[in-house]
């Protein structure tokens, strides 16, 4: 078992090394540099730019820069973010809990709503509402996350002004309100991005749960429960649903990385200050150390 664990660890390290090498090289090959992106002002002359580039080691050959970054990463130092002017580890440490909150909330919403919808549709497949929910699930699954997010912003936030359009919290409320009202304000800001991120996986979970429950409904133990005179609700919740949940819950392992990947788009749409938004901004600003550190963290 120890040898297997060591092989898995070496495999993981090799994947991280390949990913960081590719991202570091591709970002350097792309047009632009962090100095031009962060200090694009006519008052900054070429000499000043060269001084800043030398300070951050940007004038050295690419292999030398990468070797320096690897040496620092081996010591736990992921480098310095030029755009945010602080250590990369600190940037990731601030953004990671927010992404974890968004992804965790979306995961709970997706499975809670998906199991409920799939259970109803699987138990009553001929009901008009079940057919409508099935069609809606197909449509949601086929719709990109950024379109879902923009639609929620346009309808819920802008048209009816029910929830905030973006951000993590209201700055005034976060500074002045008591803890309970601050928590409510953050939940209101979380509602739309978590819903947008969860909708696609709600459809996937609902379709799997519907198929699983339809199979279980034909089993002998379900017919026996009915024959005993149990109410239909108890037959579903106490017998059929328990047996049908196992294959659906196995989707959690697939949903987590997919939701983390989807969070990049969702956070950008809703200006949610998590790893996804930080990554998008870092790529745009050519912040080499920050992008490479985010690859390691991801």
C-alpha positions in Angstrom: 0.0 0.0 0.0 2.9 2.4 0.8 4.4 1.8 -2.7 1.0 2.5 -4.3 0.6 5.7 -2.3 4.1 6.8 -3.3 3.4 6.1 -6.9 0.2 8.2 -6.7 2.1 11.0 -5.0 4.8 11.0 -7.7 2.1 10.9 -10.4 0.4 14.0 -8.8 3.7 15.9 -8.6 4.4 15.1 -12.2 0.9 16.4 -13.2 1.5 19.6 -11.2 4.9 20.1 -12.7 3.6 19.6 -16.2 0.7 22.0 -15.6 2.8 24.7 -14.1 5.5 24.4 -16.8 2.9 24.7 -19.5 1.1 27.7 -18.0 4.3 29.5 -17.2 5.6 29.0 -20.8 2.3 29.8 -22.5 1.8 33.0 -20.5 5.3 34.2 -21.3 4.8 33.5 -25.0 1.5 35.6 -25.0 1.8 39.3 -25.9 2.2 41.8 -23.1 3.9 41.7 -19.7 2.9 42.6 -16.1 4.8 45.9 -16.1 2.9 47.2 -19.2 -0.4 45.8 -17.8 -0.1 47.3 -14.3 1.9 50.5 -15.0 0.6 51.7 -18.4 1.1 55.4 -18.0 2.9 57.9 -20.3 4.9 59.3 -17.4 6.6 56.0 -16.9 9.5 56.0 -19.3 11.5 53.1 -20.7 14.2 53.4 -18.1 11.7 53.1 -15.3 10.1 50.2 -16.9 13.5 48.5 -17.3 14.2 49.1 -13.6 11.0 47.5 -12.6 11.5 44.6 -14.9 15.0 44.0 -13.4 13.6 44.2 -9.8 11.1 41.4 -10.5 13.6 39.4 -12.6 11.6 39.7 -15.8 14.7 40.5 -17.9 16.3 37.1 -17.3 15.9 34.1 -19.7 12.7 32.1 -19.3 14.4 28.9 -18.0 16.2 31.0 -15.3 12.9 32.6 -14.2 11.2 29.3 -14.0 14.0 27.7 -12.1 13.9 30.5 -9.6 10.1 30.1 -9.2 10.5 26.3 -8.7 13.2 26.8 -6.1 10.9 29.2 -4.2 7.9 26.9 -4.6 9.9 24.0 -3.1 10.4 26.2 0.0 6.7 27.1 0.1 7.2 30.5 -1.5 4.9 30.9 -4.6 6.3 34.2 -5.5 5.2 37.9 -5.5 2.1 39.2 -7.3 3.1 42.2 -9.3 -0.5 43.4 -9.9 -1.6 43.0 -6.2 1.8 43.9 -4.6 1.7 41.1 -2.1 2.7 37.4 -1.8 0.9 35.0 -4.1 0.1 32.8 -1.1 -1.7 35.7 0.6 -3.8 36.3 -2.5 -4.7 32.7 -2.8 -5.4 32.5 1.0 -7.9 35.4 0.7 -9.7 34.1 -2.4 -9.8 30.3 -1.6 -12.4 30.5 1.2 -14.8 32.5 -1.0 -14.5 30.0 -3.8 -15.0 27.1 -1.4 -18.1 28.8 -0.1 -19.5 29.4 -3.6 -18.7 25.8 -4.8 -20.0 24.2 -1.6 -23.2 26.1 -1.7 -23.7 25.3 -5.3 -23.0 21.6 -4.6 -25.7 21.5 -1.9 -28.2 23.3 -4.0 -27.6 21.2 -7.1 -28.0 17.9 -5.2 -30.9 19.0 -3.0 -32.9 20.3 -5.9 -31.8 17.6 -8.3 -32.8 14.8 -6.0 -36.1 16.3 -5.3 -36.9 17.0 -9.0 -35.6 13.6 -10.1 -37.6 11.7 -7.4 -40.8 13.4 -8.4 -40.2 12.8 -12.1 -39.1 9.2 -11.6 -42.1 8.3 -9.4 -44.6 10.1 -11.6 -43.1 9.9 -15.1 -46.4 10.6 -16.9 -47.3 13.6 -14.8 -47.3 16.9 -17.0 -45.1 18.6 -14.4 -42.6 15.7 -14.6 -42.4 16.1 -18.4 -42.0 19.8 -18.1 -39.2 19.4 -15.5 -37.5 16.9 -17.8 -37.5 19.3 -20.7 -36.2 22.1 -18.5 -33.4 19.9 -17.2 -32.3 19.2 -20.8 -32.4 22.9 -21.6 -30.4 23.9 -18.5 -27.8 21.2 -19.1 -27.3 22.6 -22.6 -27.0 26.2 -21.6 -23.5 27.6 -20.8 -23.0 28.9 -17.3 -22.2 32.4 -18.3 -25.6 32.7 -20.1 -27.4 31.4 -17.0 -25.5 34.0 -15.0 -26.3 36.8 -17.3 -29.9 35.8 -17.5 -30.2 35.8 -13.7 -28.5 39.2 -13.4 -30.8 40.7 -16.1 -34.0 39.3 -14.6 -33.5 39.0 -10.9 -31.1 41.8 -10.2 -31.8 44.4 -12.8 -35.4 43.9 -13.8 -36.9 43.1 -10.4 -34.1 44.3 -8.1 -34.6 41.3 -5.8 -30.9 40.5 -5.2 -27.5 42.1 -5.7 -26.1 41.8 -9.2 -22.6 41.0 -8.0 -19.9 41.3 -5.4 -19.2 39.5 -2.1 -20.9 42.0 0.3 -22.1 45.6 0.5 -19.1 47.6 1.8 -21.3 49.9 4.0 -23.3 47.1 5.4 -20.2 45.0 6.1 -18.7 47.9 8.1 -21.7 49.2 10.0 -24.4 46.5 10.4 -24.5 44.0 13.3 -23.2 40.4 12.6 -26.7 38.9 11.8 -27.5 41.5 9.2 -24.0 41.3 7.7 -24.5 37.5 7.3 -27.9 38.1 5.6 -26.2 40.6 3.3 -23.5 38.1 2.3 -26.1 35.4 1.7 -28.0 37.7 -0.6 -24.8 38.3 -2.6 -24.2 34.6 -2.6 -27.6 33.6 -3.9 -27.3 34.5 -7.6 -23.8 33.1 -8.3 -24.5 29.9 -6.4 -27.8 29.4 -8.2 -26.1 30.1 -11.6 -23.3 27.6 -10.8 -25.8 25.0 -9.5 -28.4 25.0 -12.3 -26.4 22.9 -14.8 -25.6 20.2 -12.2 -29.2 20.3 -10.9 -30.3 19.1 -14.3 -27.6 16.3 -14.4 -28.5 15.1 -10.9 -32.2 15.2 -11.6 -31.8 13.1 -14.7 -29.7 10.5 -12.9 -32.1 10.4 -9.9 -35.1 10.0 -12.2 -33.5 7.0 -13.9 -32.4 5.4 -10.7 -35.8 5.8 -9.0 -37.6 4.5 -12.1 -35.5 1.4 -11.9 -36.1 1.0 -8.1 -39.9 1.5 -8.5 -40.1 -1.9 -10.3 -38.3 -3.8 -7.6 -40.1 -6.4 -5.5 -39.5 -4.6 -2.1 -41.3 -1.6 -3.4 -44.3 -3.7 -4.4 -44.2 -5.4 -1.1 -44.3 -2.1 0.7 -47.3 -1.1 -1.2 -49.0 -4.4 -0.5 -48.5 -3.8 3.2 -50.8 -0.7 2.8 -48.1 1.9 3.4 -48.9 5.4 2.2 -47.4 6.3 -1.1 -45.2 9.0 0.4 -43.7 6.6 2.9 -43.1 4.1 0.1 -41.1 6.7 -1.8 -39.1 8.2 1.1 -38.6 5.2 3.3 -37.9 2.5 0.7 -37.5 3.6 -2.9 -35.5 6.9 -2.3 -33.0 5.2 0.0 -32.1 2.6 -2.7 -32.0 5.1 -5.5 -29.8 7.6 -3.8 -26.5 5.6 -3.9 -25.9 6.0 -7.7 -26.8 9.6 -7.6 -24.5 10.4 -4.7 -21.7 8.8 -6.6 -21.8 11.9 -8.9 -20.4 14.1 -6.1 -16.9 13.1 -7.1 -17.6 14.3 -10.7 -19.5 17.4 -9.6 -16.7 18.9 -7.4 -14.0 19.5 -10.1 -16.7 20.5 -12.7 -18.1 23.1 -10.3 -14.6 24.4 -9.5 -14.0 24.8 -13.2 -17.3 26.5 -13.7 -16.6 28.9 -10.8 -14.0 30.7 -13.0 -16.8 31.9 -15.4 -19.4 32.4 -12.7 -17.1 34.5 -10.5 -16.2 36.7 -13.5 -19.9 37.3 -14.3 -20.9 38.1 -10.7 -17.6 39.8 -9.7 -17.3 37.2 -6.9 -13.8 37.7 -5.4 -12.7 34.1 -5.5 -10.0 32.1 -7.2 -11.8 32.2 -10.6 -12.0 36.0 -10.7 -8.4 36.3 -9.4 -7.3 33.9 -12.1 -9.1 35.8 -14.9 -7.6 39.1 -13.8 -4.1 37.6 -13.4 -4.1 36.2 -16.9 -5.3 39.5 -18.3 -2.5 41.3 -16.5 0.1 38.7 -17.3 0.9 38.2 -13.6 3.2 35.2 -14.1 3.7 34.2 -10.5 0.1 34.6 -9.5 -1.1 32.5 -12.5 1.4 29.8 -11.8 0.6 29.8 -8.1 -3.1 29.4 -8.9 -2.4 26.4 -11.1 -0.6 24.8 -8.1 -3.5 25.6 -5.8 -6.0 24.3 -8.3 
